[in-house]
Amino acid sequence: MLHFKGIENSSSLVQKGFAYWQSKCTDGEIPRWSEINPMEIKSLLPNLVALHVHYDPLDFVERITGDAILSRSHANSMGQNWRDYEGRGPGSAIWNVMEEVVTHKQPSFHSIPYVGPHQEFMKVDTVACPLLNEDGKITRILTFVDYLPTDESDSIDHLITNDTSRRFVL
């Protein structure tokens, strides 16, 4: 099940990334990788992950990971198959989100608790957007990620019971 509940309340960075992806959807079609111009989203690049989608078997490989994400991650996972990467393989929450994006050919938004090397309490807003190749197959996922301090208005009960609240390591 894809999730969009709350995207209107997400960070401005995630909203800008999603709006950019939507601006490339001509005639309701998913944009192609060739339509993405990094110069048009220069301010979003530190918070961007570009995944390549492999099939038979399904796998994801990070090809581009922005500096803001790398600085908040346990390790640099660029170039590694998620299938073989601890915490990101089949059955993990992050794998399931990306698999849904590929299967349903729709973007997916999540606001999740932060899990990483920093001790601060943070949450992560993210939207994963599919991209097609020239043959109309989803071969990339463009993901915009923003790290936010958790404010006192976010109750633990909300984070635990909210359907969009999934824990995964970015």
C-alpha positions in Angstrom: 0.0 0.0 0.0 1.5 3.3 -1.0 1.3 6.2 1.4 0.6 9.9 0.8 -1.1 10.8 4.0 0.6 13.9 5.4 2.7 14.9 2.4 1.0 18.3 2.5 2.5 18.7 6.0 5.9 17.4 5.0 9.0 19.5 4.9 9.3 22.1 2.2 12.3 20.2 0.7 10.3 17.0 0.2 7.4 19.0 -1.2 9.8 20.8 -3.7 11.3 17.4 -4.7 7.8 15.9 -5.3 6.6 19.0 -7.1 9.7 18.8 -9.4 8.9 15.1 -10.1 5.3 16.0 -10.8 6.3 18.8 -13.2 8.0 16.2 -15.3 4.9 14.0 -15.5 3.6 15.0 -18.9 0.1 13.7 -19.8 -0.1 11.8 -16.5 2.9 9.7 -17.5 5.8 8.8 -15.2 8.9 10.8 -16.2 11.9 9.3 -17.8 15.4 9.5 -16.3 16.5 11.5 -19.3 14.0 14.3 -18.3 15.6 14.9 -14.9 18.0 17.9 -15.0 20.2 18.2 -11.9 20.7 21.9 -12.6 16.9 22.4 -12.1 17.1 20.9 -8.6 20.6 22.0 -7.5 19.4 23.0 -4.0 17.8 19.6 -3.5 20.9 17.5 -4.6 22.4 17.1 -1.1 19.1 15.4 -0.1 18.6 13.2 -3.1 19.1 9.5 -3.6 19.0 8.0 -7.1 18.5 4.3 -7.1 18.9 1.9 -10.0 16.3 -0.8 -10.1 17.5 -4.3 -11.2 15.2 -7.2 -12.1 15.5 -11.0 -12.0 16.0 -10.9 -9.1 14.7 -7.5 -7.9 17.5 -5.3 -6.4 18.3 -1.7 -5.8 21.6 0.0 -6.1 22.3 3.6 -4.9 24.1 5.5 -7.7 23.8 9.0 -6.3 23.6 9.8 -2.6 23.6 13.5 -1.5 26.0 14.8 1.1 23.2 15.6 3.6 22.3 11.9 3.5 25.8 10.6 3.6 26.6 12.7 6.7 23.7 11.2 8.6 24.2 7.6 7.5 26.0 4.7 9.2 28.0 4.0 6.1 28.2 4.9 2.4 26.2 2.3 0.6 26.6 3.7 -2.9 27.3 1.0 -5.5 26.2 -1.8 -3.2 23.3 -4.1 -4.0 20.7 -3.7 -1.3 20.0 -7.4 -1.5 23.4 -8.0 0.1 23.4 -4.9 2.3 22.4 -5.5 6.0 19.2 -3.8 6.9 18.1 -3.0 3.3 17.6 -6.4 1.8 14.3 -8.2 0.9 11.7 -7.9 3.7 13.2 -4.7 5.3 10.9 -1.7 5.5 13.0 0.4 3.1 13.1 -2.5 0.6 9.3 -2.9 0.9 8.7 0.8 0.1 10.9 0.7 -3.0 9.3 -2.6 -4.1 5.9 -1.0 -3.8 7.0 2.0 -5.9 8.2 -0.4 -8.6 5.2 -2.7 -8.5 2.5 0.1 -8.3 4.4 2.6 -10.5 3.5 5.4 -8.1 5.5 7.6 -5.7 5.3 7.0 -2.0 5.7 9.4 1.0 6.7 8.5 4.5 7.5 10.4 7.7 9.5 8.0 9.8 11.7 8.0 12.9 15.3 8.5 12.2 17.7 5.6 12.8 21.3 6.4 12.4 24.6 7.4 14.0 23.4 10.7 15.5 22.1 10.9 19.0 19.7 13.8 18.3 16.0 12.9 18.1 15.1 13.4 14.5 12.5 12.3 12.0 12.8 11.8 8.3 10.4 12.9 5.6 10.9 11.1 2.3 9.2 10.7 -1.0 10.3 8.0 -3.5 9.4 8.7 -7.1 9.6 6.2 -10.0 11.4 7.0 -13.3 11.1 5.1 -16.6 13.6 4.1 -19.2 12.9 4.6 -22.9 11.1 1.3 -23.0 8.6 2.3 -20.3 10.1 0.1 -17.5 10.9 1.6 -14.1 14.6 1.5 -13.8 15.3 4.3 -11.4 13.8 5.7 -8.2 14.4 9.3 -7.3 14.1 9.9 -3.6 14.1 13.2 -1.7 15.0 12.9 2.0 14.8 15.6 4.7 16.0 15.2 8.3 14.0 17.1 10.8 14.4 17.6 14.6 11.5 16.0 16.4 9.5 18.7 18.1 7.5 18.2 21.3 4.2 18.1 19.4 5.2 14.7 18.0 4.0 12.2 20.5 5.5 8.7 20.8 2.0 7.3 20.4 1.6 9.0 17.1 4.9 7.7 15.8 4.0 4.2 16.9 0.5 4.0 15.6 0.7 6.1 12.4 0.5 3.9 9.4 3.2 5.9 7.6 5.6 5.4 10.5 8.1 2.8 9.4 11.6 2.4 10.7 14.4 2.0 8.2 18.0 3.1 7.9 18.7 5.6 5.2 
